[in-house]
Amino acid sequence: MPRNRVAIVLLATTMAALAAPALASASPAPLEWKLCKDVAGGWEPADDQRTECAMVTVPVDYAKPDGRKIDIAVSRRKATDPARRRGVVLLNPGGPGQSGIHEPRWLTDSKAAGIGADHDLIGFDPRGVDYSADVACPSLPGDDAEPPSSLPDKEKARFVFERDAKVNQRCVAGDPEFVRNLTTENVARDMDRIREALGEAKIGFYGVSWGTALGAAYRTGFDSRVDRMLLDSVMAPTLDVGAMDDAMIAAGEITAREFAGWIARYDAVYHFGRTQPAVLDALLKLRDVHGETVTNYLAGPRRDWANSAKALAALRDGTAPAAGPAAERGAGFGWDAKPNGANTFQQTAILCNASEGPRDFETIWQRRLDRIRAYPAVASPGFWDGRCAGWPLPVQPWNFAGGTSPLQLVGHVYEPVTPIGWALAMRERIGGALLTVEDDHHGSLSSLPCASKAVEFFSTGTAGNGSCAGAPIPPPSGR
């Protein structure tokens, strides 16, 4: 989850409150489907003849169903075997802040494509992202200002914290009604409006990463409207961005040490050392020079180890290519938007509106120091901890509950992005069966032969507690 890529009625009040607005609303007009390439600016591929697009209108605030409205961009690829069609599956790739409107095409191109034989595949951009209604938060001079190099580390961190707090407060003030309604629960409510617009009594759902929290929110409030649900790379059932950092870095520490051991076995290729301690020491020295670039490689997934080791050797030898320019987000929203696939501020809002962790600088600073001491190989201060600096809106915590609809959880045994412990905790909270994948690659199920289990689940509704192999570690690549 790189940084530039991550409700008005609380579920705690009552699950009925989540469902009530949708029950009380009038049935939406039939959707007007058109080929996405003909209506959506910048649509790729430009010759796409299968994916259709439409807009679904929803309330900004579900407590005010007759108030301000926004549009949610939806896409569809119809089932390839209409005679066997049994319904629809909504798709979400995670984030939050990530676009999902291309998910039907991406799933069609994956090993889980069989889901689309007997289901229409439905993608959508969550509120606040790309073609769906957005919140304007343009960058201003000083938003990326760096602290003076003369400051001690703690004061540098305080400078960044206070800088980000000002940005957060300005962005919220630009449209406080919209921002306070950027919640996982409201995106779940939007999903139910999509269900209504599709004319379906029930929907299937396939969510990855934050999409698993979205699925849990939908199942909590609309369990009777779930056909089958699969959640891959599962989030924890409660949200605390600092605790997210703790768990992710702890898992990353294990990965980094195992990666160093793997590099040591191939010293003839990479020349970092013949033992795990020697390699780890060399990598940490390289990190002292190149910082976060090296840290990101250290905790990378096993399937990337060969390329990561090659890149680290290139950094050491001074032959690494310069990083490419970052993409800029286009202005506007609706079909005329210039999509880049993500909205960082929407991600911030979704997380900060729900995070129950501390938000004061002193506590966050101390947690960072503790984290660095506890996990010296990664030695990361964390990424999410300061995201909610100065967030002015009240916390609306997740409050997921169990249900009876078929639920397949998928956890990855060695993964540092959504550690396996989160999947276990989510299963304890909401139920379901847990399939474990022997890899550490985030959301990898659809890319593995094991994707056949996902196809089978959506076909039969039978979840399982088995396990399957992940992708093998590639052989070392020469330099």
ABEGO torsion letter per residue (X at the ends): XBAAXXXABBAAAEAAAAAAAAAABBBBBBBBBBBAAAABBGBOBAABAABBBBBBBBBABAABAABBBBBBBBBBBBBABAAABAEBBBBBAEOBGBBAAAAAAAAAABAAAAAAAABBBBBBBBBGBEABBBBBBBBBBGAABBBBAABBAAAAAAAAAAAAAAAAAAAAAABAAAAAABBAAAAAAAAAAAAAAAGBABBBBBBBEAAAAAAAAAAAAAAAABABBBBBGBBBABBBAAAAAAAAAAAAAAAAAAAAAAAAAAAAAAGAEABAAAAAAAAAAAAAAAEAAAAAAAABBAAAAAAAAAAAAAAAAGABBBBBBBBBBBBEBEAABBBAGBBAAAAAAAAAAABABBABAAAAAAAAAAAAAABAAAGBAEAAAAAABGBABBBBBBBBBBBABBBBBBBBAABAABBAAAAAAAAAAAEEBBBBBBBABBGAAAABAAAAAAAAAAAAGBBBABBBBBBBBBBBBBX
